[in-house]
Amino acid sequence: MKQKKSKMGKTPPPVQEKIKGISKTGKKIILSGIALLFIGFFVLTKTDPSGSNLASMVSPFLILAGYAVIGAGIIFPEKKSASPLP
């Protein structure tokens, strides 16, 4: 048995915007977050065992801030170029 092909008009799939990845500004933000992580872990090495000096109080916040900055850099959108007016 032969099947008849439907000659109904096929609609093209909806056009989706291409995902380009991380923007240039986002990459700079990520690099600054990595630097903040290195600083946080370096300050963590200067803590004393009892955890009563300034380094032991500041280093966790530096490390968490570094991870937060990296996350912000990943989702930071690319700047749209200004189009000239007609």
HELIX and SHEET records of a PDB file:
HELIX    1   1 LYS A   24  THR A   45  1                                  22    
HELIX    2   2 LEU A   54  ILE A   75  1                                  22    
END                                                                             
